[in-house]
């Protein structure tokens, strides 16, 4: 009888826990902390998304979107992104996300109008920030456990106050065609605006808008003949390639200044890996730094400080298991902050890269980082670092 009651109590307690976990906390507090020898604010289980044009920081916890109002000390629950009728509904539960080591469940961006464009479970969803009610607008043709993640975090872009763009990212072993899709205001459907023909590229790493010129930029990968960086000024009716054909041009996130474009290479090449800048006026390419490991994420703060992060995934140019922040000052000097230790690295079900994921956009006064698969923090915790603290490490 006692055993029976204990089982009932356990099941009831588990059910209550799952309901609370599914609903998500109304508020997630920021707390002062020191992480990787840097003073910061820390929040539990939040995947950084981007700053909106009012300076509010958006993040996701599983399928739930949270917003940190400027000058506030807490993230507030806003709305939930649907998953459709699929197993990916399980991403709603923190136990599932931690077991699978896949906390990057949602990608979202928000237009000035308040329209939210979100990616979840292989589908694109649109909602208004004022109602929070999402509508399915598109199902990506290439998504799933064996196919790939659908889009990269930097493969989703807002443009021209209401237009949204996505670039396909999937494993693509057969090198089939890869598309850029666009959705315009007032229409629920997405249209194909550019198609890379079969064999041209493997997938798209990033689509970004240069705030100084309005041009749309694209990065592709992975092999030498598939790696490319280019831009378009006609909404991808055409692409002007600034470089291709080697690992120098394999990038995942670009940084724009008035005079140049910066990027870190997503490569294991010991010879070519590093930080590069491309002069907008002359087209000259310069290498600022030789890196160990791939560089995934990059942004620039409002004082001109550029920050990039190296991951750990098993490339031959990785000299240890440590991720790093790379801080570039206005003179081009690069300083290194050694960060976390790669945690689950044995190939198998739980294998994943160790990453320091940044905000999607640039020119804000703080760096928001979600720490993924590293021993020092629970998977997916976020730290927010002021620009002054970053400059103290240069």
C-alpha positions in Angstrom: 0.0 0.0 0.0 2.8 2.4 0.9 4.6 1.6 -2.3 1.4 2.2 -4.3 0.9 5.6 -2.7 4.6 6.5 -3.4 4.1 5.7 -7.0 1.0 7.8 -7.2 2.8 10.7 -5.5 5.7 10.4 -7.8 3.5 10.4 -11.0 1.5 13.3 -9.7 4.6 15.3 -8.8 6.1 14.6 -12.2 3.0 15.7 -13.9 2.9 18.9 -12.0 6.6 19.5 -12.9 6.0 18.9 -16.6 3.0 21.2 -16.7 5.0 24.0 -15.0 8.0 23.3 -17.3 5.8 23.4 -20.4 4.2 26.7 -19.3 7.6 28.2 -18.6 8.3 30.8 -15.9 6.6 34.2 -16.3 9.9 35.9 -15.5 13.6 34.8 -15.7 15.8 37.0 -13.6 19.3 38.3 -14.5 21.8 37.7 -11.7 25.3 39.1 -11.3 28.0 36.6 -11.9 31.6 36.0 -13.0 31.9 33.6 -15.9 35.1 32.9 -17.8 36.8 35.5 -15.6 34.4 38.2 -16.9 31.8 40.2 -14.9 28.4 39.6 -16.4 24.7 39.1 -15.9 23.5 35.5 -16.1 20.1 34.0 -16.9 19.1 30.3 -16.9 18.2 28.3 -20.0 17.8 31.0 -22.5 18.8 31.0 -26.2 19.8 34.4 -27.4 18.0 35.6 -30.5 18.4 39.3 -31.2 17.9 42.9 -30.2 14.8 44.7 -31.6 15.0 48.3 -32.8 14.0 49.6 -29.4 16.9 47.9 -27.7 14.9 45.0 -26.2 16.7 41.6 -26.2 14.7 38.6 -27.4 15.5 35.0 -26.4 13.9 31.6 -26.4 13.5 28.9 -23.8 12.5 25.8 -25.8 9.5 27.0 -27.8 8.7 30.0 -25.6 9.8 33.5 -26.5 11.0 35.9 -23.8 11.9 39.6 -24.0 14.3 41.6 -21.8 13.2 45.3 -21.9 16.0 47.8 -22.1 17.3 48.7 -18.6 15.3 45.9 -17.1 16.7 43.0 -15.0 14.4 40.2 -16.0 13.2 38.4 -19.1 9.4 38.3 -19.5 7.5 35.5 -21.1 5.8 36.8 -24.3 4.4 33.9 -26.4 4.9 30.4 -27.6 6.0 29.3 -31.1 4.0 26.3 -32.2 5.6 23.0 -33.2 2.8 21.5 -35.3 1.9 17.8 -34.9 5.3 16.3 -34.6 7.8 14.8 -32.1 9.5 18.3 -31.9 6.7 19.2 -29.5 8.9 17.5 -26.9 11.3 20.5 -27.2 8.8 22.2 -24.9 10.3 20.3 -22.0 13.7 21.1 -20.5 14.4 17.5 -19.7 14.1 16.5 -23.3 16.3 19.4 -24.5 19.0 18.6 -22.0 18.9 14.9 -22.8 19.2 15.5 -26.5 21.7 18.4 -26.1 19.6 20.5 -28.6 18.4 23.7 -26.9 18.4 25.6 -30.2 14.8 24.8 -30.9 13.6 28.1 -32.3 14.9 30.9 -34.5 13.0 34.2 -34.5 13.3 37.8 -35.8 11.0 40.8 -35.3 10.3 43.6 -37.7 9.7 47.3 -36.8 6.0 46.8 -37.4 5.9 44.1 -34.6 5.6 41.2 -36.9 7.4 38.2 -35.5 8.9 35.6 -37.9 9.8 32.3 -36.2 11.2 29.0 -37.3 10.2 25.9 -35.4 10.0 22.2 -36.2 10.8 22.7 -39.8 8.0 25.3 -40.3 7.9 29.1 -40.6 5.4 30.9 -38.4 4.2 34.5 -38.4 2.6 36.5 -35.5 2.1 40.0 -34.3 3.9 40.9 -31.1 0.6 42.6 -30.0 -1.5 39.3 -30.2 1.2 36.6 -30.0 -0.9 34.3 -32.1 1.1 32.4 -34.7 0.0 31.2 -38.1 1.9 28.6 -40.2 3.1 30.0 -43.5 5.6 27.5 -44.9 7.1 24.1 -44.4 10.7 23.7 -45.3 11.3 20.8 -47.7 14.5 19.7 -46.0 14.3 19.3 -42.3 14.5 16.5 -39.7 16.7 14.3 -37.5 18.6 12.8 -40.5 18.2 15.7 -42.9 19.4 18.7 -40.9 18.3 21.7 -38.9 16.5 23.6 -41.8 18.2 27.0 -41.3 21.1 28.4 -39.4 20.6 31.0 -36.7 22.1 33.5 -39.1 20.1 32.2 -42.0 17.0 34.2 -41.0 16.9 37.9 -41.8 14.4 40.8 -41.5 14.6 43.4 -44.3 12.9 46.6 -45.4 10.5 46.7 -42.4 8.4 43.6 -42.9 10.2 41.4 -45.4 11.7 38.2 -44.2 14.4 36.0 -45.8 15.6 32.5 -45.1 18.3 30.4 -46.6 18.2 26.6 -46.5 20.7 24.7 -44.3 20.6 20.9 -44.4 23.2 18.1 -44.6 22.6 17.7 -48.4 25.0 14.8 -49.1 23.7 14.6 -52.7 24.3 18.4 -53.3 20.7 19.0 -54.5 19.5 22.5 -55.2 19.4 25.0 -52.3 17.0 28.0 -52.1 16.6 31.4 -50.7 13.0 32.1 -49.7 11.2 35.5 -49.1 8.0 36.6 -47.4 6.7 40.1 -48.1 4.2 42.0 -45.9 0.5 41.3 -46.5 1.1 37.8 -48.0 1.2 34.6 -46.0 3.1 32.6 -48.8 6.8 32.4 -49.2 8.4 32.6 -52.6 11.7 31.3 -54.0 13.8 34.3 -54.9 17.1 32.5 -55.7 18.0 28.9 -56.4 21.5 27.5 -56.3 21.5 24.7 -58.8 22.5 21.2 -58.0 26.1 20.9 -57.2 26.8 24.6 -56.7 26.8 24.7 -52.9 26.1 22.4 -49.9 23.9 24.9 -48.0 23.5 28.5 -46.9 25.2 29.7 -43.7 24.0 33.3 -43.4 21.8 36.0 -44.9 22.4 39.5 -43.5 21.7 43.1 -44.3 24.5 45.7 -44.3 23.1 48.6 -42.3 25.4 51.1 -44.1 24.5 50.2 -47.7 21.2 48.2 -47.5 22.8 45.4 -49.5 21.8 41.8 -48.7 24.8 39.5 -48.1 25.0 35.7 -48.2 27.5 33.1 -47.0 27.6 29.5 -48.3 29.6 26.4 -47.7 31.3 24.0 -47.2 33.9 22.6 -49.5 36.3 25.0 -51.3 34.2 25.2 -54.5 31.1 25.6 -52.4 32.3 28.4 -50.1 31.3 31.9 -51.2 30.6 35.3 -49.8 28.5 37.7 -52.0 25.9 40.5 -52.0 22.8 41.6 -53.8 21.2 44.9 -54.2 18.1 43.6 -56.1 16.6 41.2 -53.5 18.6 38.3 -54.7 17.6 38.4 -58.3 21.3 38.3 -58.8 24.4 37.8 -56.5 27.7 39.6 -56.8 30.4 37.3 -55.5 33.4 39.0 -53.7 35.2 35.7 -53.2 34.9 31.9 -53.5 36.8 28.8 -54.1 38.7 28.4 -50.9 38.1 28.1 -47.1 38.9 31.8 -46.8 35.3 32.4 -48.0 33.6 29.9 -45.7 31.9 32.0 -43.0 28.8 31.9 -40.8 28.3 35.5 -39.7 29.5 38.7 -41.1 30.3 42.0 -39.3 29.7 45.3 -41.1 31.4 48.6 -40.6 31.1 51.7 -42.7 34.3 50.9 -44.6 34.7 47.1 -44.4 33.2 43.7 -43.9 34.7 41.3 -41.3 34.3 37.6 -40.8 35.9 34.6 -39.2 36.4 31.3 -41.1 34.3 28.2 -40.4 37.1 25.9 -41.3 39.5 23.3 -39.9 42.3 24.5 -42.3 45.4 25.2 -40.3 46.7 27.3 -43.1 43.7 29.5 -43.8 41.6 29.7 -40.6 41.4 33.2 -39.1 39.7 36.6 -39.1 39.6 38.5 -42.4 38.5 42.0 -43.5 37.3 43.0 -46.9 37.6 46.7 -47.9 34.3 48.0 -49.4 36.1 50.6 -51.5 39.1 48.7 -52.9 38.0 45.1 -52.5 41.3 44.3 -50.8 41.3 41.3 -48.5 43.4 41.3 -45.3 44.0 38.7 -42.7 44.0 40.0 -39.1 44.4 36.9 -37.1 45.1 33.2 -37.4 42.6 31.2 -35.4 42.6 27.7 -33.9 39.2 26.1 -34.7 36.2 27.4 -36.6 34.6 30.8 -35.9 30.8 30.6 -35.9 29.4 33.8 -34.4 30.4 37.5 -34.8 29.0 40.9 -34.0 30.1 44.5 -33.5 29.0 46.7 -30.5 28.0 50.3 -30.7 31.5 51.5 -29.8 33.1 49.7 -32.7 34.4 46.7 -30.8 34.1 43.5 -32.9 33.6 40.2 -31.0 33.8 36.7 -32.5 33.7 33.2 -31.0 35.4 30.0 -31.8 33.7 26.7 -31.4 34.9 23.2 -30.8 33.8 20.4 -33.1 36.8 18.2 -33.8 38.6 20.2 -36.6 42.3 19.4 -37.0 43.3 23.0 -36.2 41.8 22.8 -32.7 44.7 22.7 -30.2 42.6 22.1 -27.1 39.0 21.7 -25.9 38.5 25.4 -25.0 36.1 27.9 -26.8 37.3 31.5 -27.1 36.0 35.0 -27.5 38.1 37.0 -29.9 37.9 40.8 -29.4 39.0 43.2 -32.1 39.5 46.8 -31.3 39.3 49.7 -33.8 43.0 49.4 -34.7 42.6 45.8 -35.6 44.3 44.3 -32.6 42.9 40.9 -31.6 42.7 39.8 -28.0 41.7 36.4 -26.8 39.5 35.3 -23.8 39.7 31.6 -23.1 36.2 30.4 -22.2 34.5 27.0 -21.6 35.6 23.4 -22.0 33.9 21.1 -24.6 31.7 18.8 -22.7 29.9 16.0 -24.7 32.4 15.4 -27.6 32.2 11.6 -28.0 30.4 10.9 -31.3 27.0 9.4 -30.7 23.4 10.5 -29.9 24.5 13.3 -27.5 27.4 14.6 -29.5 27.2 18.3 -30.2 29.6 21.2 -30.9 30.7 23.5 -28.1 29.5 27.0 -29.1 29.3 30.6 -27.8 26.1 31.8 -29.6 25.7 35.6 -30.1 22.8 37.9 -30.9 21.8 37.9 -34.6 22.3 41.6 -35.1 24.9 44.3 -34.3 25.6 47.8 -33.0 24.2 47.3 -29.5 26.0 48.1 -26.2 26.1 44.6 -24.8 27.1 41.2 -25.9 24.6 38.4 -25.3 26.0 34.9 -25.3 24.3 31.5 -24.9 26.8 28.9 -23.8 26.3 25.5 -25.4 27.8 22.2 -24.4 30.5 23.4 -22.1 31.4 22.0 -18.7 31.4 25.2 -16.8 27.7 26.1 -17.2 24.4 24.3 -17.6 23.7 23.9 -21.3 22.0 26.9 -22.8 22.5 29.4 -20.0 22.9 33.0 -21.1 25.5 35.6 -20.1 25.3 39.3 -20.9 28.6 41.2 -21.0 28.9 45.0 -21.0 31.2 46.6 -23.6 33.3 48.0 -20.9 34.1 44.6 -19.5 35.0 43.4 -23.0 37.3 46.3 -23.5 39.0 45.6 -20.2 40.2 42.3 -21.8 41.8 43.9 -24.8 
